[in-house]
Amino acid sequence: MNRRTGITLLELIIAISLLGVLALAFTSIQSFSQYHAIGSDRRAKVQNELSFVLEHIAKNIQRASGDYNNPPIQTVANGFRVRVDVNTTPTPNTYADDTWYNYVLSGNTLSCNGEVLTTRLVSGTNSNYPTSAPAGRGFNFGLPDGGMTCLALMLRGRYFPANAVNIDNPETMMGSRFCTASSASK
């Protein structure tokens, strides 16, 4: 009997072809995973940044002071401002010594008193409240009538604000409604 001691050319071609298919599949899975991991990381960065902005605004609105005649939240060009009593001993009925926190949108940048909070804003959506000023690019806000003690805010951000949305440039939107503890009596 003749026993074969080697491999034939056909067996070698089949083995190389199978290894090539496996290598191609592994490379495709790796690049697909890496591509989506980058997109997920960028989406998380945008969400964290928008969350920070909302938290910054919430902190100041919680400390806001004012009444019906001196609203704690007011509109300004390209944004809004919040009046905060920052005195060591609060002076609830004296507004002259309060500090204003001005939130202003310029291009894709939202800043508060000159401090840049985010550079990733792209467009806004309508809020549930009447808007007292034209909606700015990057956020829309509404101040309800009577007392101006609440603010509805929607933020839309993109990793690269000037580029179109895709898996490398994810877009996310966050919003909230903030109300002050200030008196709204007439």
Secondary structure, 3 states (H helix, E strand, C coil): CCCCCCCCHHHHHHHHHHHHHHHHHHHHHHHHHHHHHHHHHHHHHHHHHHHHHHHHHHHHHHCECCCCCCCCEEEECCEEEEEECCCCCCCCCCCCCCEEEEEEEECCEEEECCEEEECCECCCCCCCCCCCCCCECCEEEECCCCCCCEEEEEEEEECCCCCCCECCECEEEEEEEEECCCCCCC
